[in-house]
Structures are given as C-alpha cells and as structure tokens.
Amino acid sequence: MPKVTFVTPQGKHIEVVAQLGETLLELAHRSNIDIEGACEGCLACSTCHVIVAADDYDRLPEPSEDEEDMLDLAFGLTPTSRLGCQIVVTEEIDGLVVNLPTEVHNMMA
C-alpha cells in the first residue's frame, strides 16, 4: 500500500497508508488530517489546496484546466500547488510528501 506524508503548517510530518484509488482529500479526511474540502471534492473550491514537495511534483499527472482555474483562487499558491481532491492515489506516488498551507481561502463560506 502506498504511503503519503502530510506536513502540517507547524512542521509535523504525518505518514499515512493510502488506499489505491482514493484522493488525497479522502485520505486526509479518513486519517483526521486537517484539510477542509468545503465542496466535498467536486472541484468547486480551493480549500483542499496542498503544496506538493518539489521532488515529487513531476510524478503526478498534469492538473486539468478546471483544477488550474480553481487553484487561481487558492491562498498562498506556489508552483507545486495542487488540489487534494484531484490527486488520486496510485502505486506511482508512494512516498509522496505534501505540505498543508497555513491558510485557505473558502469562497463558499
């Protein structure tokens, strides 16, 4: 089973075992990791914004145009920013490291 490490804004590393086919947002919620996901993963907000470690970013499929549009609304956008609801767990991302941003911008609230 692939493992993903979430890094909190305080620098705490939380390694969790993922299930193939789930999204990082689903994994985070199942593992009690503090990611909001206000739209429940339907690509209608940017509150599941994560920052993928630079060394890992190229292992992920390219973001869709819709994801890029939503990322434009994310607080603290970086070149390796992605939406957790759009990253599906596969064997190829075993060991992925993602940082949780210090703040999110919830347009739905």
MARVO-703428 format. One line per 3 residues: number of its first residue (from 1); their letters; for each residue x, y, z of N, C-alpha, C. Coordinates in pm, whole numbers, plus 50000, padded with zeros to 5 digits. Layout:
<atoms>
NUM) a) X Y Z X Y Z X Y Z; ...
</atoms>
This chain:
<atoms>
1) mpk) 50084 49882 50000 50000 50000 50000 50089 50125 50000; 50054 50221 49916 50132 50345 49910 50119 50426 50039; 50222 50501 50068 50221 50590 50184 50235 50734 50136
4) vtf) 50168 50823 50207 50174 50966 50179 50207 51036 50310; 50294 51135 50303 50328 51213 50422 50270 51352 50407; 50187 51390 50504 50134 51525 50513 50220 51602 50612
7) vtp) 50258 51724 50575 50337 51810 50663 50248 51926 50705; 50222 51936 50835 50134 52042 50885 50204 52177 50878; 50128 52286 50888 50191 52419 50889 50291 52436 51004
10) qgk) 50277 52355 51109 50370 52361 51222 50493 52274 51199; 50500 52204 51085 50616 52123 51053 50608 51977 51095; 50495 51935 51150 50479 51795 51191 50455 51707 51069
13) hie) 50530 51597 51059 50516 51501 50949 50423 51388 50992; 50318 51367 50915 50222 51261 50945 50218 51166 50825; 50276 51047 50842 50277 50948 50734 50155 50857 50749
16) vva) 50080 50842 50641 49960 50759 50645 49962 50660 50528; 49899 50546 50550 49887 50444 50447 49762 50475 50365; 49780 50484 50236 49670 50520 50146 49609 50397 50082
19) qlg) 49487 50414 50035 49420 50310 49958 49424 50350 49811; 49456 50256 49725 49459 50286 49582 49324 50337 49537; 49326 50444 49457 49204 50499 49400 49139 50609 49481
22) etl) 49179 50627 49607 49121 50738 49682 49199 50865 49651; 49137 50979 49676 49205 51106 49655 49279 51145 49782; 49370 51239 49769 49440 51288 49889 49343 51351 49986
25) lel) 49238 51416 49935 49138 51473 50023 49068 51363 50103; 49027 51257 50037 48963 51145 50107 49058 51082 50209; 49183 51065 50169 49284 51010 50259 49301 51098 50382
28) ahr) 49310 51229 50360 49327 51321 50472 49208 51314 50567; 49088 51315 50513 48969 51307 50600 48966 51175 50677; 48995 51064 50609 48995 50932 50674 49100 50925 50784
31) sni) 49208 51002 50768 49321 50998 50862 49318 51113 50963; 49207 51187 50966 49192 51301 51057 49299 51408 51039; 49338 51429 50912 49431 51537 50876 49346 51660 50847
34) die) 49388 51775 50895 49307 51897 50887 49313 51962 50749; 49231 51909 50656 49209 51972 50526 49059 51993 50514; 49018 52113 50476 48876 52145 50477 48796 52070 50370
37) gac) 48820 52095 50243 48741 52031 50137 48596 52076 50140; 48571 52207 50139 48436 52262 50154 48338 52212 50050; 48384 52183 49929 48293 52138 49822 48283 51986 49818
40) egc) 48344 51920 49915 48343 51774 49926 48406 51705 49806; 48504 51771 49746 48583 51707 49640 48525 51716 49501; 48434 51811 49477 48374 51818 49343 48434 51930 49258
43) lac) 48553 51976 49292 48627 52075 49214 48553 52209 49202; 48495 52252 49315 48421 52377 49315 48477 52478 49415; 48592 52446 49476 48656 52539 49569 48806 52508 49568
46) stc) 48879 52577 49652 49024 52551 49660 49067 52521 49803; 48974 52479 49887 49007 52459 50029 49082 52330 50056; 49102 52245 49956 49185 52125 49975 49322 52146 49910
49) hvi) 49360 52273 49895 49490 52310 49839 49603 52247 49920; 49693 52179 49851 49814 52126 49911 49933 52169 49827; 50048 52167 49888 50172 52203 49818 50258 52077 49812
52) vaa) 50274 52026 49693 50348 51902 49672 50497 51932 49679; 50571 51845 49746 50717 51862 49752 50772 51870 49609; 50865 51959 49588 50919 51983 49454 50971 51855 49389
55) ddy) 51036 51769 49467 51091 51645 49414 50982 51547 49369; 50861 51563 49420 50752 51471 49390 50657 51522 49282; 50660 51650 49256 50558 51712 49169 50550 51645 49031
58) drl) 50662 51614 48971 50662 51557 48836 50612 51413 48831; 50593 51350 48946 50538 51215 48949 50386 51215 48933; 50326 51332 48942 50180 51343 48933 50137 51374 48789
61) pep) 50016 51331 48752 49962 51374 48622 49945 51526 48621; 49948 51583 48503 49927 51728 48489 49790 51767 48543; 49779 51885 48606 49646 51930 48650 49559 51965 48529
64) sed) 49430 51943 48545 49337 51980 48438 49321 52132 48434; 49263 52181 48328 49237 52324 48317 49142 52370 48428; 49041 52287 48460 48948 52320 48568 49020 52330 48702
67) eed) 49113 52237 48727 49189 52244 48852 49274 52370 48856; 49339 52402 48745 49421 52524 48741 49336 52648 48767; 49213 52651 48715 49124 52764 48739 49091 52777 48888
70) mld) 49065 52665 48954 49035 52668 49098 49159 52704 49179; 49275 52656 49135 49399 52688 49206 49426 52838 49206; 49380 52908 49102 49399 53053 49098 49333 53123 49216
73) laf) 49237 53056 49281 49167 53113 49396 49232 53074 49529; 49332 52988 49524 49394 52937 49647 49483 53042 49712; 49482 53044 49843 49569 53132 49921 49709 53071 49923
76) glt) 49811 53150 49900 49948 53102 49910 49990 53009 49798; 49938 53032 49679 49967 52948 49563 50118 52941 49535; 50167 52821 49503 50308 52800 49470 50316 52727 49336
79) pts) 50433 52715 49276 50446 52641 49150 50412 52493 49162; 50413 52438 49284 50381 52296 49301 50248 52276 49375; 50163 52377 49372 50031 52366 49435 49940 52276 49353
82) rlg) 49859 52199 49424 49756 52113 49362 49636 52110 49455; 49526 52057 49405 49409 52035 49488 49407 51890 49530; 49393 51867 49659 49394 51730 49711 49284 51642 49654
85) cqi) 49173 51703 49615 49062 51625 49558 49092 51576 49418; 49198 51626 49358 49231 51589 49220 49353 51498 49209; 49416 51465 49321 49529 51374 49320 49480 51238 49366
88) vvt) 49479 51143 49274 49433 51008 49302 49553 50922 49339; 49538 50845 49446 49647 50760 49494 49668 50643 49398; 49793 50629 49355 49838 50516 49273 49968 50465 49334
91) eei) 50013 50349 49291 50142 50296 49338 50255 50392 49304; 50242 50464 49192 50348 50553 49146 50373 50671 49240; 50278 50703 49325 50300 50817 49415 50338 50774 49557
94) dgl) 50373 50648 49574 50418 50600 49704 50531 50690 49753; 50520 50737 49877 50621 50824 49936 50598 50972 49911; 50488 51007 49845 50456 51147 49816 50455 51229 49945
97) vvn) 50509 51349 49937 50508 51442 50051 50432 51566 50008; 50331 51603 50088 50254 51724 50061 50249 51811 50186; 50264 51938 50165 50258 52036 50274 50120 52099 50276
100) lpt) 50067 52116 50395 49939 52184 50411 49966 52333 50425; 49895 52416 50350 49920 52561 50361 49876 52615 50497; 49928 52731 50530 49895 52791 50659 49752 52842 50663
103) evh) 49695 52878 50548 49559 52929 50541 49492 52879 50414; 49360 52879 50416 49284 52851 50294 49187 52965 50271; 49146 52980 50146 49051 53084 50108 48922 53014 50069
106) nmm) 48823 53019 50156 48695 52949 50133 48595 53046 50069; 48579 53034 49938 48487 53120 49864 48342 53079 49887; 48319 52958 49944 48184 52908 49963 48121 52954 50094
109) a) 48203 53009 50183 48152 53047 50316 48079 53180 50310
</atoms>
